[in-house]
Structures are given as C-alpha cells and as structure tokens.
Amino acid sequence: MKIEVLDSGFIEVIDHLGTDLTVVNSARVSFGKRQTVYEEGDRKLVRFLAKNKHYSPFRHMIIQFHIKAPEFVMRQWYKHVVGIETTNSSATKDHAWNELSGRYVPVKDFYKPLVWRQQSTDNKQGSGDNMPDDLNTECQKIFDNFMKNVEESYDNLLKIGVAKEQARTILPLNQYTEIYWTASFQAIMNFLELRTEKTAQWEIRQYAIALKKLVSEIYPETTDIWFQAHDWE
Ligand SMILES: Cc1cc2nc3c(=O)[nH]c(=O)nc-3n(C[C@H](O)[C@H](O)[C@H](O)COP(=O)(O)OP(=O)(O)OC[C@H]3O[C@@H](n4cnc5c(N)ncnc54)[C@H](O)[C@@H]3O)c2cc1C
C-alpha cells in the first residue's frame, strides 16, 4: 500500500497491527468478552468510545509507515511527539521515528513547487491566492537558478572530497528526506485533525490526505466512525 505525494514523495505502509475488531476487543475485555465477527453493536460501542474520548482502546492499533517528504514538511511532522519518553534510555513508547541520514547518503531529490502562492493577508503563517501567471513564471526562474547553483555547488563539494555531513550544510529545506514513522491509530487521528485543517500548509495537507486513505484501508470501520463521531469530513 503506497501513495505518491507531491513530485517525488510517498507514504507506504510497511506493517500494521490489529483490525477493526482490535478496538472493540480492547474495550470489551472490561466485561471479559471477545468478538470474532464485527457486528452493528460494535459500531455503536466504537462511536461511544470515540465521542466520549475513551481513547485508550484506539492505541492498540499501530501502523508503521515509510514516508518520503521534503525536509520542511518533516520539520512539521516531527512536532508530533506523543508518547515519546525522554527521561530514560527507552526512546519511544507510542511513536517511533527513524530517518535517512545525509551523513551517509548524498541528497539527490529536491521538491519543486509548480504553483507559487502569495503571502496570506489574514494569516501570518499561511498562503493566500496563487501568484498570477507572469509572477509564477518569475518565481519559477528564481527557483530554477537557485537550485542549479545549489546542486552544482553541493556536487562540487562532494567531488573535492568534503564530508557529506558538512557539504549538506548548504542545502535548502526542499531537500527530500525519508523516515519510518510508527504511530497508534489515536496518534494518527490527532495528526489528521491538525494537518488536514485549512491553516495547515498545503504540502503537509497532501500527506495527511494520503495518510487518511491508507488508514481507511486498514481500519475502514474505525476510521469512518472516528470521522463521524468528531464531525470531520
Ligand atoms: C497550523 C499549525 C501551525 C503550527 N505552527 C507552529 C509554530 O509556529 N511553531 C511551533 O513550534 N509549532 C507549530 N505547530 C506545531 C504544534 O504546536 C504542535 O507541536 C504540533 O501540531 C503537534 O501537535 P500535538 O502536540 O497535538 O501532537 P502529538 O505530539 O502527537 O500529541 C498528541 C496529543 O498528546 C497530548 N500530549 C502530547 N504531549 C503532551 C505533554 N507533554 N503533556 C500533556 N499532553 C501531551 C496532547 O493532547 C496532544 O494533542 C503548528 C501546528 C499546526 C497544525
């Protein structure tokens, strides 16, 4: 299961734990019960759990993703640190993050925006309308000149023998990076809530939309019920 995102990015499911029945059985253990077939009563139970913030049963469903995204998207993504345990040697509880290293692997891919957006006038961190065509062409020229210079300079530093870990200091935030991200259903829903809203940056929203499709394929009932219970589209 893999969805292409932006010009060279993707989200791929590597592994997952549980099914729609996992949340049901995690909740029903309170009554000493276990279901083997998903029934209408289970939908009601899951809706109740989601609506009333009984979220712990949703943390038994875990997905491991392989994600390729520009660095500026990843910088927003890695703010989602729920469950990280920093007080001892165990790195994470719920959420795990491992990233490709530009110290080992030379950077090859860079995100190229095709449509340039104007600064928003009512949201200091957001975008407004798209640039008119003539200015879009101008932005494209500025970008292409800059990237040609950057890529040539980076390659030249590597050719001279500069260490990859140092040569990368000249690279911009549109460089693609790759991670493995493992998170629970609840943590993914929190990500979707924050990163599908219209104030989230367009590029990370494209990843959130793809993520929702993948989660819906793995846990169709639970995702549908969660969205309905929270009045999300
Ligand atoms: C539109 C937008 C703009 C943003 N702008 C900025 C910005 O300008 N600068 C910036 O630094 N960040 C910014 N952020 C990042 C934001 O502040 C959050 O760090 C990020 O969205 C992760 O959200 P989260 O803490 O809910 O995620 P997670 O880490 O996944 O946490 C999930 C939930 O767990 C709970 N939780 C997590 N940690 C704790 C804790 N230590 N104690 C108690 N409860 C906890 C909270 O209920 C939290 O919602 C922005 C985010 C968005 C969506």
The ligand as a MOL file (V3000), in Angstrom:
LIG
                    3D

  0  0  0     0  0            999 V3000
M  V30 BEGIN CTAB
M  V30 COUNTS 53 58 0 0 0
M  V30 BEGIN ATOM
M  V30 1 C -1.4190 25.0070 11.6470 0
M  V30 2 C -0.3020 24.7370 12.6060 0
M  V30 3 C 0.6540 25.6990 12.8630 0
M  V30 4 C 1.7120 25.4620 13.7650 0
M  V30 5 N 2.6540 26.4360 13.9870 0
M  V30 6 C 3.6920 26.1900 14.8270 0
M  V30 7 C 4.7100 27.1610 15.0760 0
M  V30 8 O 4.6610 28.2650 14.5500 0
M  V30 9 N 5.7430 26.8410 15.8900 0
M  V30 10 C 5.8200 25.6270 16.5200 0
M  V30 11 O 6.7620 25.3960 17.2760 0
M  V30 12 N 4.8750 24.6910 16.2990 0
M  V30 13 C 3.8260 24.9340 15.4890 0
M  V30 14 N 2.8890 23.9680 15.2660 0
M  V30 15 C 3.0650 22.6570 15.9230 0
M  V30 16 C 2.1290 22.4890 17.1350 0
M  V30 17 O 2.4280 23.4300 18.1540 0
M  V30 18 C 2.2840 21.0740 17.7050 0
M  V30 19 O 3.5910 20.9020 18.2180 0
M  V30 20 C 2.0730 20.0090 16.6430 0
M  V30 21 O 0.9090 20.2700 15.8960 0
M  V30 22 C 1.9400 18.6290 17.3230 0
M  V30 23 O 0.6890 18.5640 17.9460 0
M  V30 24 P 0.4220 17.6970 19.2210 0
M  V30 25 O 1.2350 18.1860 20.3880 0
M  V30 26 O -1.0690 17.5820 19.3900 0
M  V30 27 O 0.9640 16.2680 18.7210 0
M  V30 28 P 1.3700 14.9580 19.4930 0
M  V30 29 O 2.7640 15.0730 19.9460 0
M  V30 30 O 1.0280 13.8610 18.5540 0
M  V30 31 O 0.4610 14.9280 20.7640 0
M  V30 32 C -0.8530 14.3480 20.7400 0
M  V30 33 C -1.6130 14.7910 21.9720 0
M  V30 34 O -0.9910 14.2160 23.1250 0
M  V30 35 C -1.0840 15.1260 24.2020 0
M  V30 36 N 0.2710 15.4650 24.6350 0
M  V30 37 C 1.4090 15.3690 23.9000 0
M  V30 38 N 2.4620 15.7310 24.6400 0
M  V30 39 C 1.9860 16.0650 25.8500 0
M  V30 40 C 2.5820 16.5150 27.0530 0
M  V30 41 N 3.8860 16.7030 27.1620 0
M  V30 42 N 1.7810 16.7610 28.1160 0
M  V30 43 C 0.4530 16.5550 28.0350 0
M  V30 44 N -0.1810 16.1230 26.9340 0
M  V30 45 C 0.5770 15.8840 25.8590 0
M  V30 46 C -1.8530 16.3270 23.7070 0
M  V30 47 O -3.2310 16.1470 23.9680 0
M  V30 48 C -1.6170 16.2830 22.2260 0
M  V30 49 O -2.6100 16.9310 21.4600 0
M  V30 50 C 1.8110 24.1950 14.4060 0
M  V30 51 C 0.8400 23.2290 14.1380 0
M  V30 52 C -0.1940 23.4660 13.2530 0
M  V30 53 C -1.2070 22.3780 12.9810 0
M  V30 END ATOM
M  V30 BEGIN BOND
M  V30 1 1 1 2
M  V30 2 1 2 3
M  V30 3 2 2 52
M  V30 4 2 3 4
M  V30 5 1 4 5
M  V30 6 1 4 50
M  V30 7 2 5 6
M  V30 8 1 6 7
M  V30 9 1 6 13
M  V30 10 2 7 8
M  V30 11 1 7 9
M  V30 12 1 9 10
M  V30 13 2 10 11
M  V30 14 1 10 12
M  V30 15 2 12 13
M  V30 16 1 13 14
M  V30 17 1 14 15
M  V30 18 1 14 50
M  V30 19 1 15 16
M  V30 20 1 16 17
M  V30 21 1 16 18
M  V30 22 1 18 19
M  V30 23 1 18 20
M  V30 24 1 20 21
M  V30 25 1 20 22
M  V30 26 1 22 23
M  V30 27 1 23 24
M  V30 28 2 24 25
M  V30 29 1 24 26
M  V30 30 1 24 27
M  V30 31 1 27 28
M  V30 32 2 28 29
M  V30 33 1 28 30
M  V30 34 1 28 31
M  V30 35 1 31 32
M  V30 36 1 32 33
M  V30 37 1 33 34
M  V30 38 1 33 48
M  V30 39 1 34 35
M  V30 40 1 35 36
M  V30 41 1 35 46
M  V30 42 1 36 37
M  V30 43 1 36 45
M  V30 44 2 37 38
M  V30 45 1 38 39
M  V30 46 1 39 40
M  V30 47 2 39 45
M  V30 48 1 40 41
M  V30 49 2 40 42
M  V30 50 1 42 43
M  V30 51 2 43 44
M  V30 52 1 44 45
M  V30 53 1 46 47
M  V30 54 1 46 48
M  V30 55 1 48 49
M  V30 56 2 50 51
M  V30 57 1 51 52
M  V30 58 1 52 53
M  V30 END BOND
M  V30 END CTAB
M  END
